[in-house]
Amino acid sequence: MKMTALLSVSGLHLYYRTSRGPVRAVDGVSLELKEGETLAVVGESGSGKSSMAYAIIRVLPRNVQRYCGSVVFDDAGDIVSMDEESVRRKVRWKGISMVFQGAMNSLNPVVKVGEQIMEPLIIHLGYTKEGARGEAARAMVDVGLPDYVMDRYPHELSGGMKQRAVISMALVMKPKLVILDEPTSALDVMTQANIMNLLKRLKRQYGLSYIFITHDLALASELADIVAIMYAGKIVELGSAEDVYLRPAHPYTQKLLRSVPLLREDREPEFIPGAPPDLVDPPPGCRFHPRCPYAKEICRREEPELKDMGGEHMVACHFTGELRGGADGLG
C-alpha cells in the first residue's frame, strides 16, 4: 500500500520583482515528501533552495511578482491558494515550522530566550503565560538546553546553544514538518556534529519529517532519505539518497560529488568551472549547459524535463542513460 504524501509540491513558481526584471528563484519545482522522511535539498548559493522553502511555508517578501503552483500539506489543503489568515491558523508553525539560516538573526536580542519560545504558544494556541512557560521548558529539555537559558538573552549563549534554542522554537508547537535552512553553516565542526545528532534523535523520538537545506552533500548524507539537487531555480535530480549518492545521473550532481574531499581515497577534489547563471536572464535550454562538459546542441536549444530513471529516481538531462554512474560518490 502506497503511503500518502505529507507534502506534495507541484509546479511551484516564485519570482521576485527587481529593477532589472523578474528573478526566477523557483521555476517549476515538483516533489513529494512522506511522513517521517527527510528531504535534503542541495545546491550552490543562489540555486533557489531557501526561496523554495519560503514558498512552501509562504513566508514571502513584498517584491513577489509571481507565486503560483500547488503546495498541499497533510489535510490542511493547498497553501498557495489559501488566504493568509488560514495559513497562519492551520499551517505555519503548527503544521510546518522553519529554522532559518543564522540563529542569531532569528532571535530578538532584547527579549529573553524563554519568552521567545513561549510566544507562538500564547499567540497561536491561546496558552497562559504559566502554561506556555511549562511547554517551553519541556521543548528546551528536548534539545538539551539547561533551565537557566530560559532567563538569558541571546548574546549570553554560545552559537550551539542559540541554534538549539531556535530548534526548540520550531518544535514547541509540535509540527509534523520542520524546514531546516543551513542549520549548521555558522558553527564549528564539533558543534555541527552535535546538532546533527540532535536532529537525528528528534526525528526518531517524534517521527518528524525534515526538509534539510544545505550546500554540503557530505552533511546532507547524515540525514537524507531523499535528495533533491537544485540548480538555477530548478530540480535537476531527485531520488533516494542511495541513488543520488551512488548512481548520480546529472552532470551537475556528478560535479558536486567530485568536489567533496574523500578520506579513504587518494583523489584530488574537482571544481565546477564557471558560476551559476543570472536568474534574471537564465540561459536557454538546459540551464547547466554553459558549465557542462557533455553539453551538445540540443542542450542549448531544449530544456530537459525530469525523466524517471526507475525507482522514482528523476533526472533532467538529455543524456541520462549515457552519463549515469559517472561519479564515484562519497565513498
C-alpha positions in Angstrom: 0.0 0.0 0.0 1.4 3.3 -1.1 1.8 5.9 1.7 0.0 9.2 1.3 2.3 12.2 0.9 2.6 14.5 3.9 3.7 17.3 1.5 3.0 17.4 -2.3 4.5 20.3 -4.3 3.6 20.7 -8.0 4.7 23.3 -10.5 5.8 25.7 -7.8 7.0 29.1 -9.1 8.3 32.1 -7.1 9.7 35.1 -8.9 11.0 38.3 -7.3 10.4 41.8 -8.9 13.6 43.8 -9.4 14.6 46.9 -11.5 16.4 44.5 -13.9 13.4 42.2 -14.3 12.0 39.2 -12.5 14.4 36.9 -10.7 13.2 33.3 -11.3 14.2 32.0 -8.0 11.9 28.9 -8.1 10.8 27.9 -11.5 8.5 24.9 -11.7 9.5 22.7 -8.8 7.6 19.5 -8.1 8.3 16.9 -5.3 6.7 14.8 -2.6 7.6 14.0 1.0 6.1 11.2 3.1 5.7 11.3 6.9 8.9 10.5 8.8 11.1 11.2 5.7 13.9 13.7 5.4 14.4 15.5 2.1 17.8 17.1 1.6 17.8 20.0 -0.9 21.4 20.5 -2.1 22.9 23.1 -4.5 25.2 26.1 -4.7 24.3 29.5 -3.3 21.7 31.2 -5.4 20.2 28.0 -6.7 16.8 28.7 -5.1 16.9 26.4 -2.1 15.8 28.9 0.5 13.3 30.5 -1.8 11.7 27.1 -2.3 11.4 26.8 1.5 9.9 30.3 1.8 7.4 29.4 -0.9 6.4 26.2 0.8 5.8 27.8 4.2 4.6 31.0 2.5 6.9 33.5 4.2 7.2 35.9 1.2 8.8 39.3 0.8 6.9 42.3 -0.6 8.6 42.2 -4.0 7.0 38.9 -5.2 6.0 39.1 -8.8 4.8 35.5 -9.3 3.8 32.9 -6.8 1.8 30.0 -8.2 1.6 26.2 -8.3 0.4 23.9 -5.6 1.7 23.1 -2.1 -0.6 20.6 -0.5 0.2 19.8 3.1 -1.3 16.9 5.0 -5.1 17.6 5.3 -4.8 21.4 5.5 -5.2 21.9 1.7 -3.3 24.0 -0.8 -1.1 26.6 0.9 -0.7 28.6 -2.3 -4.4 29.2 -2.7 -5.2 29.8 1.0 -5.7 33.3 2.4 -3.0 34.5 4.8 -5.2 34.0 7.9 -5.8 30.3 7.1 -2.1 29.7 6.5 -1.3 31.3 9.9 -4.0 29.4 11.7 -3.7 26.0 10.1 -0.2 25.6 8.8 2.6 27.9 9.8 4.4 26.8 13.0 1.5 24.4 13.9 2.0 22.1 10.9 5.2 23.3 9.2 7.9 25.2 11.1 11.2 26.6 10.0 14.7 27.0 11.4 16.0 30.0 9.5 19.6 30.4 8.4 21.7 32.2 11.1 20.3 31.5 14.6 21.3 35.0 15.9 19.2 36.6 13.2 16.2 34.6 14.3 16.4 35.7 17.9 15.3 39.1 19.2 18.4 40.4 21.0 16.4 42.4 23.6 13.9 39.6 24.6 14.8 36.7 26.8 15.1 33.3 25.1 12.3 31.7 27.1 9.9 34.4 26.2 10.6 33.9 22.5 10.0 30.2 22.7 6.7 30.8 24.6 5.4 33.4 22.2 3.9 31.2 19.5 2.1 29.1 22.2 0.5 32.3 23.6 -0.3 33.9 20.2 -1.4 30.8 18.2 -2.8 28.4 20.8 -4.0 30.7 23.5 -1.8 29.4 26.3 -1.5 31.4 29.5 2.0 32.6 30.3 2.4 30.0 33.0 1.3 27.2 30.7 3.5 28.4 27.9 6.5 28.5 30.2 6.0 24.9 31.1 5.8 23.8 27.5 8.8 26.0 26.6 10.8 24.3 29.4 9.9 20.9 28.0 10.9 22.0 24.5 14.3 23.2 25.8 14.9 19.9 27.6 14.2 18.1 24.3 17.1 20.0 22.6 19.5 19.7 25.6 19.3 23.2 26.9 19.6 23.8 30.7 16.9 25.5 32.7 18.8 28.8 33.2 18.7 29.5 29.5 15.0 30.4 29.8 16.0 33.7 31.5 19.1 34.5 29.4 19.3 36.9 26.4 20.6 35.6 23.1 24.0 37.3 23.3 24.7 35.3 26.5 24.6 32.0 24.7 27.1 30.2 22.5 26.5 29.6 18.9 25.5 26.0 19.5 23.1 27.0 22.3 21.5 29.6 20.1 20.9 27.0 17.4 19.4 24.7 19.9 17.1 27.5 21.1 15.9 28.2 17.6 15.2 24.5 17.1 13.2 24.4 20.3 11.2 27.4 19.0 10.5 25.4 15.8 9.4 22.3 17.8 7.4 23.9 20.6 4.0 23.7 18.7 4.7 20.0 17.7 4.7 20.4 13.9 4.8 17.4 11.6 7.4 19.0 9.2 10.4 21.1 10.1 12.3 23.0 7.4 16.0 23.5 8.3 17.8 26.1 6.3 21.6 25.6 6.6 21.2 24.9 10.4 24.9 24.3 11.0 26.6 26.6 8.5 27.9 29.1 11.1 29.0 26.5 13.6 32.4 24.8 14.2 32.8 21.1 13.2 32.2 19.7 16.7 29.1 21.8 17.3 27.8 20.8 13.8 28.1 17.1 14.7 26.2 17.7 18.0 23.4 19.5 16.2 23.2 16.8 13.6 23.0 14.1 16.3 20.3 16.1 18.0 18.3 16.3 14.8 18.6 12.5 14.3 17.4 11.9 17.8 14.4 14.3 17.5 13.4 12.6 14.2 13.4 9.2 15.9 11.7 10.4 19.0 8.8 12.3 17.4 8.6 10.8 13.9 9.4 14.2 12.4 9.7 15.0 8.7 12.5 17.4 7.7 13.4 19.4 4.6 17.1 19.9 5.2 18.6 22.7 3.0 22.4 22.7 2.6 25.2 23.2 0.1 27.1 20.4 1.7 26.5 17.0 0.2 28.5 15.2 2.8 26.5 16.8 5.6 23.2 16.0 3.8 24.1 12.3 3.7 23.8 12.3 7.5 20.0 12.8 7.5 18.7 12.3 4.0 16.2 9.7 2.9 15.6 11.6 -0.4 17.9 14.1 -2.1 16.9 16.9 -4.4 19.7 18.6 -6.4 18.7 22.2 -7.3 20.3 24.3 -10.0 19.2 27.8 -11.1 15.7 27.5 -9.7 15.0 24.0 -10.9 15.4 20.5 -9.5 17.8 18.7 -11.9 17.9 15.4 -10.0 15.6 13.8 -7.4 15.8 10.4 -5.8 16.7 8.2 -2.8 19.9 9.1 -1.1 21.3 5.7 -2.3 20.5 6.5 -6.0 21.8 10.1 -5.9 25.0 9.4 -4.0 25.9 6.1 -5.6 24.4 6.4 -9.1 24.3 10.1 -9.9 22.9 10.7 -13.4 23.1 14.5 -13.8 26.4 16.1 -14.7 25.9 18.8 -12.0 25.3 16.1 -9.3 28.4 14.3 -10.5 30.5 17.5 -10.3 29.2 18.3 -6.8 30.1 14.8 -5.6 33.6 15.0 -7.2 34.2 18.3 -5.3 33.9 16.6 -1.9 37.3 15.6 -0.4 37.4 11.9 0.5 39.3 10.5 3.5 39.7 6.9 2.2 40.7 7.6 -1.4 43.7 9.4 -3.0 41.7 11.6 -5.3 42.0 15.3 -5.8 38.7 17.2 -5.4 37.5 18.7 -8.6 35.9 22.1 -9.1 32.9 23.2 -11.2 34.0 25.7 -13.8 32.1 29.0 -14.2 29.4 30.3 -12.0 25.7 29.8 -11.5 23.6 31.8 -14.0 21.9 35.1 -13.5 18.3 34.2 -12.8 17.0 37.4 -14.3 18.3 36.1 -17.6 19.0 32.4 -17.4 20.5 30.6 -20.4 18.1 28.9 -22.9 17.7 25.2 -22.9 19.4 23.3 -20.1 20.5 26.0 -17.5 23.6 24.0 -16.7 24.8 23.7 -20.3 27.4 26.6 -20.1 29.3 24.7 -17.4 28.6 21.2 -18.5 31.5 19.1 -20.1 28.9 17.0 -22.0 26.8 19.8 -23.5 25.7 19.4 -27.1 23.5 21.5 -29.4 20.2 20.1 -28.1 21.2 21.2 -24.6 21.5 24.8 -25.8 18.1 24.7 -27.5 15.7 22.5 -25.5 15.1 22.4 -21.7 15.2 18.8 -20.5 12.3 17.5 -18.4 12.6 15.4 -15.3 12.6 11.8 -16.5 12.1 8.7 -14.4 15.2 6.5 -14.4 13.4 3.8 -12.4 12.6 3.5 -8.7 11.5 7.2 -8.5 14.9 8.4 -9.5 14.2 11.5 -11.6 16.8 13.3 -13.7 16.6 16.4 -16.0 19.2 15.7 -18.6 19.1 14.8 -22.4 21.8 12.2 -21.9 20.9 10.4 -18.6 21.4 6.9 -19.9 24.9 7.7 -21.1 26.1 9.6 -18.0 24.5 7.6 -15.2 27.0 6.5 -12.5 29.7 8.8 -13.8 30.9 9.8 -10.3 32.5 7.9 -7.5 30.1 9.1 -4.8 31.2 9.9 -1.3 33.0 6.6 -0.8 
